[in-house]
Amino acid sequence: MLTRIIRTLIRALAVLTALLLLSSRAYPFEGPLYVKNQFPLFLLSDPPYLEKASLEDSFSSSFFYSSIYMVRNSSQWSVGLDMELAELDLRLRKAIHNTIELGIDIPFLSLNSGIMDSFLEDYHRTFGFSDYGRSSRPRNSFLYEVYKGSNLIFKTKGGNVGIGDIRVMAKKTVLTGDPVLSVRLDLELPSGSISDGFGNGTPDAGVALLLDKRLGEKIMTYTNGGVVFPGDLKWRERQNLREFVYGAFGVEAAIWNSFSLLGQVFVQGSPFPHTTIPQIDRTAVLLTFGGRYHSGRDNFEFSLTEDPNTAGAPDFTLSFSYKRYF
């Protein structure tokens, strides 16, 4: 009896494995999850993200919702951030002669007091996690102010909705097949309101290498490495931002013919000069898990992003995206 059960299980596993392999051979890998660092200070300087090297024709809309809390002081800086940030990104991509991709990203932003403080307080209390002082402030209150020494250099009341800095980009393939290697250039235009915290008031630029590599028939990996050259930050006192490097790695696994699981890690340096506030000076790390469902030309994806390094990133970010291929 036991032998028969074992044989039945082996056959079932063999059939399941065969189905996965058959479906994955026809599976169109769609790229990593679209996730940006929503930390307000870093969002002002052409925030990079993990992207596939292959080209596409598409339109997508992505919604991000982040919870942010960081109140820290040093001998040189004082930074107070207590908010929830919502962003809607509209992105258009167009491939030309299968060698160059042109694109534009148009973000819409809103910084608000939010509604999640009660939930987060219960969550931290239940599992014994530190709340980093969040409970010392009134629930669902808004704070965004930055001092340099004793001088207030930025403050906003929040609650407004507006366009952020628009980004234009160009991607050129260097290698095709497996792997795919591309070079990406982008320019971020100063279209966002400085007073609302939606932009820095100057152009930013970035360059990156993108690599797509298969691991077998049902696994695709994505690797990016690049550098961003942010412009100056036009607050009450003009701040010189510094260039920073970043790197990212992601894996897409074909689970079924129309569904995949994705995981990725993103690492970036700080665009600010040395503030002596570790949560700003340290390397920011984003860890993201999510899934994607595709049906014909339509893609739907969701993800959750955490900050394991507790520096230069939101406490967490939820994102939902829809993409339509032409």
C-alpha positions in Angstrom: 0.0 0.0 0.0 2.8 2.4 1.0 4.7 1.6 -2.2 1.6 2.3 -4.3 1.1 5.7 -2.6 4.8 6.6 -3.2 4.6 5.6 -6.8 1.4 7.7 -7.2 3.1 10.7 -5.7 6.1 10.3 -7.9 3.9 10.2 -11.0 1.9 13.2 -9.9 5.1 15.2 -9.3 6.5 14.1 -12.7 3.3 15.2 -14.4 3.3 18.6 -12.5 7.0 19.1 -13.4 6.3 18.3 -17.0 3.4 20.8 -17.1 5.6 23.5 -15.6 8.4 22.9 -18.0 6.0 22.9 -21.0 4.3 26.1 -19.9 7.5 27.8 -19.1 9.1 27.2 -22.5 6.3 29.4 -24.0 6.3 31.8 -21.1 7.0 35.4 -22.1 9.2 36.8 -19.3 8.0 40.3 -18.7 10.8 41.9 -16.6 11.3 42.7 -12.9 8.7 44.4 -10.7 8.5 48.2 -11.2 9.5 49.6 -7.8 11.1 52.9 -6.9 12.5 54.1 -3.6 9.8 56.3 -2.2 11.9 57.9 0.6 11.1 61.6 0.2 14.6 62.9 0.3 15.9 60.4 -2.3 12.8 60.7 -4.5 14.0 64.2 -5.5 17.1 62.9 -7.3 16.1 60.8 -10.3 15.3 57.6 -8.3 16.5 54.6 -10.3 14.8 51.2 -10.4 15.4 47.7 -11.6 14.6 47.3 -15.3 14.9 44.6 -18.0 17.5 44.9 -20.8 15.2 43.8 -23.6 13.0 46.3 -25.5 9.3 46.7 -25.6 6.3 48.7 -26.8 4.0 49.4 -23.9 2.0 51.7 -21.7 1.7 51.1 -18.0 0.3 52.7 -14.9 1.7 52.0 -11.4 0.4 53.0 -8.0 2.7 53.1 -4.9 1.7 53.7 -1.3 4.4 54.1 1.3 4.6 54.6 5.0 7.5 56.8 6.1 8.7 57.7 9.6 12.1 59.1 10.5 12.8 61.8 13.1 16.5 62.2 13.6 19.0 64.9 14.7 22.7 65.4 14.5 25.1 68.2 15.2 24.7 69.3 11.6 21.2 68.3 10.4 17.7 67.7 11.8 15.2 65.8 9.7 11.6 65.1 10.5 9.5 62.8 8.3 6.2 61.4 9.3 3.8 60.8 6.4 2.3 58.4 3.9 3.2 58.9 0.3 1.1 58.0 -2.7 2.4 58.0 -6.3 0.8 57.2 -9.6 3.2 56.7 -12.4 2.3 56.7 -16.1 5.0 55.2 -18.4 5.2 54.9 -22.2 7.8 52.8 -24.0 8.4 52.6 -27.7 11.0 50.4 -29.5 12.5 51.7 -32.7 14.0 49.2 -35.2 14.4 46.6 -32.4 17.6 48.3 -31.3 16.6 51.5 -29.4 13.8 52.1 -26.9 12.5 55.6 -26.0 10.4 56.3 -23.0 8.8 58.8 -20.7 7.7 58.5 -17.1 5.1 61.0 -15.7 4.6 60.7 -11.9 1.8 62.2 -9.8 2.5 62.6 -6.1 0.7 63.2 -2.8 2.3 63.5 0.6 -0.3 63.1 3.4 -0.8 62.4 7.1 -2.3 59.1 6.2 -4.5 56.6 8.0 -2.2 53.7 8.9 -0.6 54.8 12.2 -3.1 52.8 14.4 -2.5 49.6 12.4 1.2 50.1 12.5 1.1 50.7 16.3 -0.8 47.5 16.8 1.5 45.6 14.5 4.6 46.7 16.3 3.1 46.0 19.7 1.9 42.5 18.7 5.2 41.3 17.4 7.4 43.2 19.7 9.0 45.3 16.9 10.5 48.7 17.6 8.4 51.6 16.2 11.5 54.0 16.1 9.6 56.6 18.2 6.5 56.7 16.0 4.2 56.3 19.0 5.6 59.5 20.5 3.8 61.6 17.8 0.1 62.1 17.3 -1.5 59.4 15.2 -1.9 60.2 11.5 -0.2 63.5 11.8 2.0 65.0 9.0 5.6 66.2 9.4 8.2 67.1 6.7 10.8 69.6 7.7 14.6 69.7 7.4 17.0 71.9 9.3 20.7 72.5 8.5 22.3 73.6 11.7 19.7 76.0 13.2 18.3 77.1 9.8 15.0 75.8 8.5 15.8 74.9 4.9 12.6 73.0 3.9 9.1 72.6 5.3 5.8 71.6 3.7 2.3 71.1 5.1 1.5 68.2 2.7 -1.9 67.3 1.4 -1.4 68.6 -2.1 -1.5 66.5 -5.3 0.7 67.4 -8.2 3.0 66.3 -11.0 6.6 65.2 -10.1 9.8 65.4 -12.1 9.2 64.0 -15.6 11.8 61.5 -16.8 12.8 60.8 -20.4 15.0 57.9 -21.3 16.7 55.9 -24.1 17.8 52.3 -24.1 20.2 50.8 -26.6 20.8 47.0 -26.9 24.4 45.9 -27.1 23.9 42.1 -27.1 20.8 40.2 -28.1 19.8 36.6 -27.4 20.8 35.1 -24.1 22.1 37.2 -22.4 20.6 40.5 -23.4 22.8 43.5 -22.6 21.7 47.2 -22.9 22.8 50.6 -22.0 20.3 53.1 -20.6 20.5 56.9 -20.4 17.9 59.1 -18.7 17.2 62.7 -18.0 14.8 63.9 -15.3 13.3 67.3 -15.9 12.5 69.8 -13.1 8.7 69.8 -13.5 7.8 69.0 -9.9 6.9 71.6 -7.3 9.8 72.3 -5.0 7.6 73.8 -2.2 5.4 70.6 -2.1 8.4 68.3 -2.0 7.7 66.9 -5.5 11.0 68.0 -7.2 14.4 69.5 -6.7 14.2 72.3 -9.2 17.1 71.2 -11.4 17.7 68.5 -14.1 19.1 65.1 -13.1 20.7 62.4 -15.2 21.6 58.8 -15.0 23.4 56.0 -16.9 23.1 52.2 -16.3 24.0 48.8 -17.7 21.1 46.3 -17.8 21.5 42.5 -18.2 18.9 39.8 -18.7 20.0 36.1 -18.3 18.0 32.9 -18.3 18.7 30.1 -15.8 17.1 27.2 -17.4 13.7 27.3 -19.1 11.6 28.8 -16.3 13.9 31.2 -14.5 14.9 34.7 -15.7 17.3 36.9 -13.9 17.7 40.7 -14.2 20.8 42.7 -13.1 21.3 46.4 -13.2 24.2 48.7 -12.2 24.4 52.4 -12.7 25.2 55.9 -11.5 23.0 58.9 -11.0 24.1 62.6 -11.3 21.6 64.7 -9.4 21.3 68.4 -9.8 21.3 70.8 -7.0 18.4 70.9 -4.5 16.7 74.3 -4.6 15.5 74.6 -1.0 15.7 77.8 1.0 19.4 77.1 1.1 20.6 75.5 -2.2 22.0 72.1 -1.4 24.7 70.3 -3.5 23.7 66.7 -4.0 26.3 64.2 -4.9 26.4 61.4 -7.5 25.6 57.9 -6.2 25.8 54.4 -7.5 23.2 51.7 -7.3 22.8 48.0 -8.1 19.9 45.7 -8.3 19.2 42.0 -8.9 15.9 40.2 -9.5 14.5 36.8 -10.3 11.3 35.9 -12.2 10.1 32.3 -11.9 7.4 30.9 -14.2 5.0 29.1 -11.9 2.2 28.7 -14.4 1.7 29.7 -18.0 0.0 33.0 -16.9 1.5 33.7 -13.5 5.0 34.3 -12.1 6.6 35.0 -8.8 9.3 37.6 -8.4 11.8 38.7 -5.9 14.4 41.4 -6.1 16.9 43.4 -4.1 17.8 47.1 -4.8 20.8 48.9 -3.2 21.7 52.6 -3.6 23.9 55.2 -2.0 22.8 58.5 -0.6 22.6 61.6 -2.8 23.1 63.8 0.2 26.5 65.0 1.5 27.5 63.6 4.9 24.7 64.6 7.3 26.0 62.5 10.3 22.5 61.0 10.5 23.0 57.3 9.9 19.5 56.7 8.5 20.4 59.1 5.6 24.1 58.4 5.2 23.9 54.6 5.1 23.3 52.6 2.0 19.6 52.1 1.3 18.3 48.6 0.7 14.9 47.6 -0.7 13.7 44.0 -0.6 10.7 43.3 -2.8 8.5 40.3 -3.3 5.4 40.1 -5.6 3.6 38.3 -8.4 2.5 39.0 -11.9 -0.5 37.7 -13.9 -0.6 38.2 -17.6 -3.4 37.6 -20.1 -2.7 38.3 -23.7 -1.3 41.8 -24.0 -2.3 42.8 -20.4 -0.2 42.4 -17.3 -1.2 42.9 -13.7 1.3 42.9 -10.9 1.5 43.5 -7.2 4.4 43.7 -4.7 5.4 44.5 -1.1 8.7 46.3 -0.4 10.5 46.4 2.9 13.7 48.2 4.1 15.9 45.6 5.9 18.6 48.2 6.4 16.2 50.8 8.0 18.0 53.6 6.2 17.0 55.8 3.2 13.8 54.0 2.4 10.1 53.8 3.5 9.1 51.4 6.3 7.2 49.6 3.6 5.7 50.2 0.1 2.7 48.5 -1.5 2.5 48.7 -5.3 0.0 47.7 -8.0 0.7 48.0 -11.7 -1.1 47.5 -15.0 0.7 47.2 -18.3 -0.6 47.0 -21.9 1.6 45.9 -24.7 1.1 47.3 -28.2 
